[in-house]
Amino acid sequence: MRERRQNSVGRAATASIPRITLGGLRLAVLDLEQTANLMIDMVFPQRRVPRPLYFTSANGEVLARCSTEPVTDRLFRAADLINADGQPLVTVSRFKSPTALPERVATTDLFHVVARKAQTFGLTFYLLGADEAENAAAVERVRTQYPDLRIVGHCHGYLRGEALRAKVAEINALAPDYLWIALGVPYEQAFVEEFGPALSNVGVIKTSGGLFNFLSGSRTRAPRWMQQAGLEWAWRTWLEPRRLFWRYLTTNPRALYLLLNKSRASDNNRRLA
């Protein structure tokens, strides 16, 4: 009952945001700047809700996995907000819905917009995820790029059991405005479900996928033209063929089917995902 009441509070805080259904998931009709402004508005000048808001992102792979993995589907539908982090979703929305997505909201881009705003307002970050070296490298580069940004803590994503519970308690005591969690789908979404109630002092939890790899510089973004053409998956496959070839071979066709057959304008743009 308590969890249901907390979900209602979070939904009320973001209820005015328009949404459309693409590939079976309800996505926010927001551009990059609007999403960043929303994240700021949720915590500044004061917290809007008494528990962390849960923001996540969807691309073609996520659509495919939600259609075949009931647990993953449930974890995504529990989010307070889902952004479209995939150019094909934006493209399909232009002819499948009268309310098109304005642009792709890639977490890798969103992080930097929020960081610039956060350092202006004195808001705080915590970065959780990746391995120890990658996490440390990401934090070091972020601190160099945003010297006035307050990063109150960071930790790799390989803790388990009591060590993980102790780390969650530590994060809650630090009370960051934003917890960026990069554990991969669906582990980061499962983390929010399990530990979100214990993070009442956190403002917004943003799942981040491979964000820290890009922040650290260990991976590079696709050329801009490939991003705009919806071919970033091809770039990533070229860089990591053994890890990603089979994944995209199996999820891309299903994602295309879902986008073409499970997309529609929202019957009520004020409902949540």
PABALUM-190703 format. One record per residue (C-alpha): residue in one letter; x, z, y; chain. Coordinates in steps of 0.02 Angstrom, whole numbers. Layout:
N
(A; (X; Z; Y); A)
...
This chain:
273
(M; (0; 0; 0); A)
(R; (142; 45; 119); A)
(E; (228; -122; 84); A)
(R; (66; -215; 118); A)
(R; (46; -126; 286); A)
(Q; (227; -167; 333); A)
(N; (199; -350; 290); A)
(S; (45; -352; 400); A)
(V; (146; -284; 546); A)
(G; (278; -418; 524); A)
(R; (148; -554; 512); A)
(A; (62; -494; 669); A)
(A; (227; -503; 764); A)
(T; (251; -687; 720); A)
(A; (68; -738; 707); A)
(S; (67; -854; 858); A)
(I; (200; -970; 785); A)
(P; (128; -1138; 727); A)
(R; (162; -1187; 547); A)
(I; (137; -1338; 437); A)
(T; (144; -1355; 248); A)
(L; (285; -1463; 184); A)
(G; (323; -1481; 0); A)
(G; (211; -1331; -36); A)
(L; (291; -1207; 84); A)
(R; (230; -1160; 257); A)
(L; (367; -1193; 384); A)
(A; (382; -1141; 565); A)
(V; (363; -1279; 694); A)
(L; (508; -1219; 800); A)
(D; (667; -1300; 862); A)
(L; (839; -1219; 860); A)
(E; (828; -1142; 1033); A)
(Q; (651; -1077; 1004); A)
(T; (703; -995; 840); A)
(A; (851; -910; 924); A)
(N; (742; -851; 1067); A)
(L; (617; -781; 943); A)
(M; (754; -684; 855); A)
(I; (810; -612; 1021); A)
(D; (633; -572; 1074); A)
(M; (600; -476; 913); A)
(V; (734; -347; 955); A)
(F; (764; -354; 1144); A)
(P; (730; -261; 1254); A)
(Q; (654; -160; 1111); A)
(R; (616; -183; 927); A)
(R; (446; -263; 899); A)
(V; (411; -197; 724); A)
(P; (455; -37; 629); A)
(R; (542; -129; 487); A)
(P; (661; -277; 476); A)
(L; (586; -449; 498); A)
(Y; (635; -566; 357); A)
(F; (681; -743; 410); A)
(T; (738; -873; 286); A)
(S; (759; -1062; 273); A)
(A; (705; -1202; 157); A)
(N; (778; -1370; 111); A)
(G; (740; -1494; -27); A)
(E; (825; -1388; -159); A)
(V; (722; -1237; -109); A)
(L; (560; -1337; -118); A)
(A; (605; -1397; -292); A)
(R; (653; -1224; -353); A)
(C; (497; -1143; -282); A)
(S; (391; -1269; -377); A)
(T; (471; -1225; -544); A)
(E; (527; -1044; -523); A)
(P; (381; -925; -489); A)
(V; (495; -781; -439); A)
(T; (587; -888; -312); A)
(D; (421; -951; -245); A)
(R; (358; -773; -223); A)
(L; (518; -718; -135); A)
(F; (505; -859; -8); A)
(R; (321; -834; 25); A)
(A; (356; -653; 69); A)
(A; (458; -708; 219); A)
(D; (396; -678; 395); A)
(L; (464; -848; 446); A)
(I; (533; -1000; 355); A)
(N; (633; -1130; 452); A)
(A; (664; -1308; 393); A)
(D; (850; -1322; 356); A)
(G; (847; -1501; 295); A)
(Q; (832; -1665; 391); A)
(P; (720; -1748; 258); A)
(L; (590; -1613; 291); A)
(V; (592; -1656; 476); A)
(T; (578; -1843; 439); A)
(V; (432; -1824; 319); A)
(S; (339; -1710; 439); A)
(R; (332; -1851; 566); A)
(F; (216; -1955; 459); A)
(K; (133; -1823; 348); A)
(S; (74; -1706; 486); A)
(P; (6; -1729; 662); A)
(T; (116; -1581; 709); A)
(A; (293; -1636; 667); A)
(L; (442; -1522; 653); A)
(P; (543; -1541; 814); A)
(E; (712; -1536; 729); A)
(R; (811; -1464; 586); A)
(V; (855; -1281; 609); A)
(A; (1017; -1264; 511); A)
(T; (1073; -1084; 490); A)
(T; (1251; -1140; 526); A)
(D; (1194; -1197; 699); A)
(L; (1071; -1055; 726); A)
(F; (1206; -924; 701); A)
(H; (1305; -986; 850); A)
(V; (1155; -998; 966); A)
(V; (1101; -820; 922); A)
(A; (1282; -758; 939); A)
(R; (1297; -826; 1115); A)
(K; (1135; -744; 1166); A)
(A; (1171; -582; 1074); A)
(Q; (1337; -553; 1161); A)
(T; (1250; -576; 1328); A)
(F; (1122; -440; 1287); A)
(G; (1239; -324; 1191); A)
(L; (1150; -349; 1025); A)
(T; (1236; -312; 860); A)
(F; (1278; -408; 701); A)
(Y; (1319; -359; 522); A)
(L; (1385; -492; 402); A)
(L; (1355; -464; 216); A)
(G; (1405; -589; 83); A)
(A; (1535; -708; 9); A)
(D; (1693; -639; -69); A)
(E; (1807; -516; 19); A)
(A; (1932; -643; 86); A)
(E; (1798; -766; 142); A)
(N; (1697; -629; 226); A)
(A; (1849; -563; 319); A)
(A; (1901; -737; 375); A)
(A; (1726; -775; 438); A)
(V; (1719; -613; 538); A)
(E; (1892; -643; 612); A)
(R; (1846; -817; 673); A)
(V; (1679; -759; 743); A)
(R; (1765; -620; 839); A)
(T; (1889; -745; 909); A)
(Q; (1751; -865; 960); A)
(Y; (1636; -730; 1030); A)
(P; (1748; -589; 1093); A)
(D; (1604; -494; 1172); A)
(L; (1493; -499; 1017); A)
(R; (1468; -329; 939); A)
(I; (1497; -343; 751); A)
(V; (1463; -166; 690); A)
(G; (1515; -200; 511); A)
(H; (1541; -325; 371); A)
(C; (1558; -325; 182); A)
(H; (1579; -446; 38); A)
(G; (1429; -482; -74); A)
(Y; (1492; -423; -242); A)
(L; (1437; -242; -241); A)
(R; (1323; -180; -379); A)
(G; (1233; -22; -430); A)
(E; (1273; 138; -337); A)
(A; (1405; 53; -230); A)
(L; (1275; -71; -167); A)
(R; (1147; 65; -132); A)
(A; (1278; 163; -35); A)
(K; (1321; 7; 66); A)
(V; (1137; -22; 106); A)
(A; (1125; 158; 170); A)
(E; (1281; 128; 275); A)
(I; (1208; -31; 350); A)
(N; (1046; 59; 391); A)
(A; (1144; 198; 478); A)
(L; (1236; 68; 583); A)
(A; (1066; -5; 632); A)
(P; (1121; -184; 671); A)
(D; (1000; -293; 766); A)
(Y; (1039; -436; 646); A)
(L; (1092; -430; 465); A)
(W; (1159; -600; 410); A)
(I; (1158; -600; 220); A)
(A; (1244; -740; 125); A)
(L; (1220; -719; -62); A)
(G; (1140; -887; -106); A)
(V; (965; -929; -164); A)
(P; (874; -832; -234); A)
(Y; (991; -681; -233); A)
(E; (983; -653; -46); A)
(Q; (794; -664; -48); A)
(A; (789; -541; -194); A)
(F; (903; -425; -94); A)
(V; (776; -423; 47); A)
(E; (635; -382; -73); A)
(E; (731; -240; -154); A)
(F; (822; -164; -7); A)
(G; (718; -215; 143); A)
(P; (617; -52; 138); A)
(A; (781; 46; 146); A)
(L; (839; -49; 301); A)
(S; (711; 14; 424); A)
(N; (841; 24; 564); A)
(V; (884; -160; 552); A)
(G; (799; -281; 672); A)
(V; (803; -451; 585); A)
(I; (871; -499; 414); A)
(K; (920; -683; 410); A)
(T; (965; -759; 242); A)
(S; (1114; -873; 266); A)
(G; (1164; -967; 108); A)
(G; (1339; -1039; 129); A)
(L; (1353; -992; 313); A)
(F; (1510; -887; 295); A)
(N; (1604; -1032; 214); A)
(F; (1576; -1133; 372); A)
(L; (1614; -986; 487); A)
(S; (1779; -955; 398); A)
(G; (1826; -1138; 404); A)
(S; (1847; -1156; 216); A)
(R; (1712; -1290; 216); A)
(T; (1673; -1424; 344); A)
(R; (1505; -1492; 401); A)
(A; (1456; -1670; 363); A)
(P; (1483; -1797; 502); A)
(R; (1342; -1792; 629); A)
(W; (1274; -1961; 575); A)
(M; (1256; -1900; 396); A)
(Q; (1166; -1743; 454); A)
(Q; (1046; -1846; 558); A)
(A; (1016; -1967; 414); A)
(G; (975; -1825; 295); A)
(L; (1131; -1857; 191); A)
(E; (1222; -1692; 208); A)
(W; (1186; -1660; 24); A)
(A; (1290; -1816; -17); A)
(W; (1434; -1749; 88); A)
(R; (1428; -1582; 0); A)
(T; (1420; -1667; -171); A)
(W; (1574; -1770; -127); A)
(L; (1668; -1610; -82); A)
(E; (1608; -1510; -234); A)
(P; (1552; -1636; -367); A)
(R; (1569; -1521; -518); A)
(R; (1463; -1385; -440); A)
(L; (1333; -1488; -348); A)
(F; (1310; -1657; -434); A)
(W; (1189; -1597; -568); A)
(R; (1099; -1482; -447); A)
(Y; (1055; -1622; -327); A)
(L; (1022; -1746; -467); A)
(T; (885; -1632; -532); A)
(T; (814; -1561; -370); A)
(N; (815; -1712; -252); A)
(P; (685; -1817; -346); A)
(R; (570; -1667; -365); A)
(A; (591; -1622; -181); A)
(L; (544; -1799; -130); A)
(Y; (389; -1794; -239); A)
(L; (337; -1628; -164); A)
(L; (366; -1686; 14); A)
(L; (258; -1839; -14); A)
(N; (120; -1753; -112); A)
(K; (119; -1570; -60); A)
(S; (127; -1586; 129); A)
(R; (-13; -1571; 254); A)
(A; (-55; -1507; 426); A)
(S; (-92; -1322; 427); A)
(D; (-275; -1277; 421); A)
(N; (-230; -1122; 521); A)
(N; (-66; -1127; 615); A)
(R; (-74; -941; 645); A)
(R; (-57; -894; 463); A)
(L; (108; -848; 386); A)
(A; (205; -931; 247); A)
